[in-house]
Amino acid sequence: MTATVRVKLPAHLRKLAQVDGEVRLDVPAPVTQRSVLDALEARHPVLRGTIRDHGTQRRRAFVRFFACEEDLSHDEPDAPLPAEVAAGREPFLVVGAMAGG
């Protein structure tokens, strides 16, 4: 079974992947950060290494994940995403973290 997941990327990654607006991905169940990012990188190979490290597959330090108004950045990669994301009602957001002071 697959789910259609909506992914919102920051402007610089949309430009790199040459996409406008949201990316819609068919993701196999269970819908997790890992399965969404695997599907995103399979569809847009140019994004490999920009969101996750090539070797460790860990989230890059200045990238955050949000869904349903929750910060999911520190959740386990194989933890199920909220049902609203899996159903396509809410997007999975990849956000560039702000730094500075």
N, C-alpha and C positions, 0 to 999 in steps of 0.2 A: 504494500500500500504506500502511496506517495501523497504528500501534501504540497500545495502551492504556497510558498512562503514569500512574503514581500520583504525585500531588503533595501534599506536606505543607506547610501554611502555618502561620505563627505565629498565636496566638490572636486578636490584633487584626485580622488580615486575614481569618481565618475568620468573625469576627463581622461585619465589613464586608460580606463576600460572602454572609453568611447561609448558611454551610455547616457541617456537623458532620463532623469527622474528615477523612479524605483526600478529595481531588478526583481523580476518574478522568477522563482526557481522551483522546480519539482524536486522535492527532497524526500528520500525514503524515511519511513518511520523507524525508530522514534526520531522526532525532530529535536536536535540538540545543536549547540554552538558548532560542534565538530561537523555534523552532517550538513549544516547550512554553509559553513565556510568551505567544506570539501566541494559542495555543489557549485558555489560561487567561483572557486578557483578552477574547477573543471570547465565551466562555461567561459570564464575570462582568465586564461592562464597568465596574462600580464600582471594580475594581482597577486600571484604567488610570491610570498615573502614580504608583501607590503603590510598585511594585517597580522600574520603569524610568522614567526621565525621558520625558515626552511627546515632546519634540522630538528629542533625541539617541538615544533608545532605550537609553541606557547604564544599567547597574545603579545604583540609588541607593546613596549612600555607606554607609548603615547597614543594608544588606541583603546577605546572603551566600547562596551556593548550595553545597549539599553533595549528594553521592551516593556510595554505596559507601565511606563513611568517608573521602572525599577532599573537600578544599575546591576547588570548581570556580569560585569567584568571579572569578578573574582569567583564566579560559580565554576564548578567543574565542567570541562569541555563536553562531557557525556551526560550531564544532567539535562533532563527534558526541559525544553523551553515552554513558556506559558501556553496553555491551550489556545488562547486568542491568536498567538503567532502561528501555531501549527494549522489553525483554521483559516489563516489569511485575513483575519479581521484587524489585526494589529501588525505593524511592521517590526522587523528586527533592525535596530539602528546600529551602524558602525560609526563611531564618532571620534574625531581627532581630539585628544585631550588638550586642554589649555595649560600652559606652564608660564611661570613668570611671577613677578611680585612687585 
